[in-house]
Amino acid sequence: MTSEKSRQAELEEKRRFWKQHIEDWRSSDLAQTDYCRRHDLLHHRFVYWKRKFQSVSNPAFIEL
């Protein structure tokens, strides 16, 4: 059984992995699909994490 702490560490590792790839993609001149192919990434996971990071930085609801 995996402990909560190790699950959190695993999730944080995934966040760092995908955040770095998304930053690298943005600084490249490649389309998302081309970037994913070159780095052996699943495109649908790339899109998932890109949206996840966008929703954190641009929340749909802002309390006034």
Secondary structure as GFF3:
##gff-version 3
##sequence-region A 1 64
A	DSSP	alpha_helix	4	27	.	.	.	ID=ss1
A	DSSP	alpha_helix	32	38	.	.	.	ID=ss2
A	DSSP	alpha_helix	43	57	.	.	.	ID=ss3
###
